Amino acid sequence: MNIKILLSTHKQCNVPQGNIYLPIHVGKELNPNKDYGFQPDNDGDNISEKNPYYSELTALYWAWKNLDTDYIGLVHYRRFFSLKRKKTDWDSILTDEEAESLCSQYDLILPRKRRLYIETVYSHYDLTFDGKQFDNARVVISEICPEYLQCFDRVMNSRSANLFNMFIMKSDLFRDYCQWLFPILERLEAYYDLKNMDPFQARLIGRVSERLLNVWVIKNEIKYKEIGYVYLGKGGIVKKIWGFILAKVFGRKYTKSF
């Protein structure tokens, strides 16, 4: 079984041992002089120059067009899948053997749902970013694939979602997903002057896509397995909670990553 989990990164980072992890230097087209020894996302058919807006999805697009394997996954340089509870260190990251065991049983692996409790997926995003972005995405879906509208509304009104653009999925599902996702995102781009937006806010294409994965999964009735994940950065969850409180109480939208 050939499994490749793309490790999206825009800078030098540690790479887990084993054969399943493939580090991808995203946005390479915009930084041609930087070389970390990783697979660049501007090799072959690519959208590397859109990395400021699509974030880790430029790695996804590269794999869709250029990589042939049995299973494709996506993680980030600070966030990885893990089967080990109550551990958040480097040794807790999903191993080759664990990934092979999961893929032999499931066609799709997702990170555990993030529970929003007092907000819906839409209202949480509207508080912290701009819900109009999902209004526009809904219009696009109504034009391209209206059969997905009911599932889109269901996800927007739910209080949990599998976020972060993290997954491991069988290659045929992966290609079906990309064929559905990227035309939606490309048309959504037309609603915005991304080049003249604040760089943090301009990453909206990548953010919107995080919430669309569940739409595709639900509509296609794909069975999946949820597993844990670890964040190896500093203070992620505390900063997120504080950022949400500021948004909820004082109306302060997010202006930076946590």
N, C-alpha and C positions, 0 to 999 in steps of 0.2 A: 504494500500500500504506500503510495507516494503522497505525502502530506506536506504542504508548504504554508506556514503561517507568516504572512507579511508583517514585518516589524517596521512600522512607519516612523521615520525620524527625520528631523531637519538639521540635526547636529550629531557630533560624535557621541556614541553611547555604548553601553555594555550590551552584549548579545548573549542570550542564554546558550549554554552548550547543547550540542545535539544537531541533528540534521533537519529538523522541521522548521527552524526559524530562518527566514530570509529577510535581512535588513534592507529596507528600501530608502534611499535618500530622496525625499520628496522635495519638489521645487528645484530640482537640479538645474533645469533650464534657466532659472533666474540667478543661479549661483554657480556658473560653469567652472570657476577657479577653485571651488571648494571640493575636496575629494577625501572622503572618509573610508574609502575602500569598500563601500556598499553598492548594491545594485542601484543605478540611477533610474529615476522615473521618466527620464526623457529619452530612453532607448527604444527604438521601434515606434509603433503607433502609440501616441501618448497625448496627455493634456497637462504636462508638467508646468507650463506657464500659468495655469489656472490655480496653482496651489494656494495662493493667498486667499482664494475664495472657496475652494473645494477641500482644503486641508488634506487629511489622510486619503481622501478619495482619489487623488492622483495616483497613489500606489495601487488602489483598487482597479482603476481604469487600465493601468499598465499591465497588471496581471491578467485582466480580462482579455486584452488584445495580444499578449505576448507569452503567457505562461501556460504550459500544459502539464497538469497534475491531477491526481484523483480527488484531492480535497484542498480547498483554499481557505485560509483563515486570515484574520486581520487583528492586530493588537497595536499598542503604542509603546514608545520608548519608556514611558512611566507606568503604563497600565497593562497587566498581563492576566491571562486566565490562571486559575489555581484551584486545585482540589483539596488543599490543606486549610482547614478552618483555624482561625485564631493565629495565623502566621502571616506576616507581611514583609518577609525578607526575600532575598534573592533565591534562596533554596526552596521557596514555596511555589515558584513558577512551574506551570504545566510542563511535564517532561515528554520526550518522544514516546516512551512506553505508554504513558497515560493518554496521550493524544490518540495513539493507535488503538487503544482499547475503546475509547469513546467513539471513534469513527467506525469501528467494526460493529457498533450497536445503533448508531444514530446518523441520520443524514444531515442534521443541523444541530450545532451547539451554540448556545447564546449565553451571555452573562446574566446573572440573576437580575430580575426586574428591580428597577429603582422605584420604591414606593413614594408617592407624592402626598398621600393622606388628605391634606386639606385643600389641595388644588387638583385640577385636571391637567392633562398634558398640555392642553391649549392655554388654560389660564396661567399655569406656571411659566410657560414661555412668554406669554403676554406681559406678565409682571416683570420678568427679568430681561427680555429682549423686545420683540415686537410681534404681536400676534398677527399683524397684517401680512407677515411673511407666509403664514399658513393659510390665510385667506387667499393669497395669490397662488399658493401651491394647489389649493382646492380648485381654483379656476382652471389651472393647467391640467389637473387630473380629469376634470369634467370634459376637457377638450380632447385629451389623448386617450384616456382609458376610463370612461365614465362608470364602467362596471366596478371600479374600485372605490367609488364615492362613499358607499355605505360603510365599508371597512375603515376608510379614512375618518369619517365622522365618529365611528366607534372608538378609534384610537384617540382622537382629539378629546373625547369626553371621558376617557378612562383615567384612572388615578395611578397608573403604573405603566412602565415601558422598559423594554430592553434597550439601553442606550449605549453611547460611546462608539458606535460603528464597530463593534467587536463581534466576531462570529467565527465559526469554522463550519464549512458546508461542502457538500458533495459538489463536484465540478459542474455537473449539468444544472443543478439548482443555482449555483453561482452565476453561470452564464445567463440563465433566465432572469435572475434578479438584476444583473447589470443591464440587460436589454430593456428591462422595464424602467429602471431608476434613472439612467443617464439622460434619456430624452426628456424626462420631466424636469430634471435639474437644468438642462440646457435651455429649455423654454422659460424656466423661472428666472434665469439670468437676465432676460430681456426686460424684466420689470425694474431693474436697478442699474445705476451708473456705478458699478462696483469699483472702478479704478479711482473714482473721486470720493469714495466713502472712507471713513475712518478705518484703518486696517483691521482693528478688532471686530468692528461691526460688519465689515465686508466678508467675513468668513461665514456669512449666513447660509450659503449653499451647503456647506458641510454640516452645519447645525440642523438645518431642516431635514437633511437626509437621515440623521440619526433617528428621527421620529417616523420616518417612512418605512423602515425595515419591518416593523410590526404590521403595517398596513398590508404589505406584500405577503408576509407569512400567514396572516389571518385569511386573506382572500383566497390563497392557494391551499389552505388547510394543511399546512406543512407541520408535521409533528417534530418537536425539538426537545432537547435536553438543556436545562439551565444548570450552570455550574458557577462557582465563585470566581472572583477576580481580586487582584491585589494592586494597590496604588503605591508606587515606590518613591513618589515625590514627598515634599514636606508640607504638612498641614493642610492637605487637600480638603478633607471633610469638614474641618473646623471653619476654614475660610468660606466654603460653600454655604454652610449654615448661616454664618454671619452675613454673607452677601445676600442671601435670601431674606433675612430679617430686615435688612436695609431696604430691599425692594418692596417687601410687603408693608412695612410700617411707614417708610418715608418716600416710597415711590422712586427709589434710586435704581435705575437699570444697571445691568452689569457693564463694566467698562474694561475688564481684563479677565484673563483666565485665572482659575484657582488651582 
